[in-house]
Amino acid sequence: MAISTADFKNGMCIMYNNKMCTIIEFQHVKPGKGGAFVRMKLRDIKTGRVLSDTVNAGVKFDTVRLEQREMTYLYNDGSDFYFMDPNSYEQFSLPTDHVGDAAQWLKENDPVTLEYADGELIGCEPQMFVELEVTETDPGFKGDTVQGGTKPATLETGAEVKVPMYVNVGDVLQIDTRDGRFVKRM
């Protein structure tokens, strides 16, 4: 289905230069002289690269149908990540490069969302908040509780995050996967 630049919405997925892209932001511009145009910022779904371009107003683009399916993360064998559909028990594998940065937040048996574009598996989205155990961090000493003081900590999945001084090895933390930020100690 083709849509015009007048139908753009943030988050919409379109075909642009034979690439599936998500619209990050756009702006319709009507100069005093000349024709109207649209400035747009797009993210290539497969590579994650951000593209900027300007097109004339009214140009038509093909839309891409995005679909999301809830799955359970099973394990990683080094080259592929394996997922299972909790309803049909069917298993899927996804190459490591398709999982990308989400890999650092995946723990076995956690629910994840697999993303499909026009029926093709394109990526994986972890839960917004995950609970992970601290496996390595410097000890916090009495008096090291300066307001806003942080230290690095390594989590059970290998991810590194900044945590408050009072966090110790063995603590379970809630982490925001969108930006890798410490939320609270469980």
SULVEN-V498655 format. One record per residue. N is the residue number from 1. RES is the residue in one small letter. BURIAL is # if it has 16 or more other C-alpha atoms within 10 Angstrom, else .. Layout:
N,RES,BURIAL  N,RES,BURIAL
//
This chain:
1,m,.  2,a,.  3,i,.  4,s,.  5,t,#  6,a,.  7,d,.  8,f,#  9,k,.  10,n,.  11,g,.  12,m,#  13,c,#  14,i,#  15,m,.  16,y,.  17,n,.  18,n,.  19,k,.  20,m,#  21,c,#  22,t,#  23,i,#  24,i,#  25,e,#  26,f,#  27,q,.  28,h,#  29,v,.  30,k,.  31,p,.  32,g,.  33,k,.  34,g,.  35,g,.  36,a,.  37,f,#  38,v,#  39,r,.  40,m,#  41,k,#  42,l,#  43,r,#  44,d,#  45,i,#  46,k,.  47,t,.  48,g,.  49,r,.  50,v,.  51,l,.  52,s,.  53,d,.  54,t,.  55,v,.  56,n,.  57,a,#  58,g,.  59,v,.  60,k,.  61,f,#  62,d,.  63,t,#  64,v,#  65,r,.  66,l,#  67,e,.  68,q,.  69,r,.  70,e,#  71,m,#  72,t,#  73,y,#  74,l,#  75,y,#  76,n,#  77,d,.  78,g,.  79,s,.  80,d,#  81,f,#  82,y,#  83,f,#  84,m,#  85,d,#  86,p,.  87,n,.  88,s,.  89,y,.  90,e,.  91,q,.  92,f,#  93,s,#  94,l,#  95,p,.  96,t,#  97,d,.  98,h,#  99,v,#  100,g,.  101,d,.  102,a,#  103,a,#  104,q,#  105,w,#  106,l,#  107,k,#  108,e,.  109,n,.  110,d,#  111,p,#  112,v,#  113,t,#  114,l,#  115,e,#  116,y,#  117,a,#  118,d,.  119,g,.  120,e,.  121,l,#  122,i,#  123,g,#  124,c,#  125,e,#  126,p,#  127,q,#  128,m,.  129,f,#  130,v,#  131,e,#  132,l,#  133,e,#  134,v,#  135,t,#  136,e,#  137,t,#  138,d,.  139,p,.  140,g,.  141,f,.  142,k,.  143,g,.  144,d,.  145,t,.  146,v,.  147,q,.  148,g,.  149,g,.  150,t,#  151,k,.  152,p,.  153,a,#  154,t,#  155,l,#  156,e,#  157,t,#  158,g,.  159,a,#  160,e,#  161,v,#  162,k,.  163,v,#  164,p,#  165,m,#  166,y,#  167,v,#  168,n,#  169,v,.  170,g,.  171,d,.  172,v,#  173,l,#  174,q,#  175,i,#  176,d,#  177,t,#  178,r,.  179,d,.  180,g,.  181,r,.  182,f,#  183,v,.  184,k,.  185,r,#  186,m,.
//
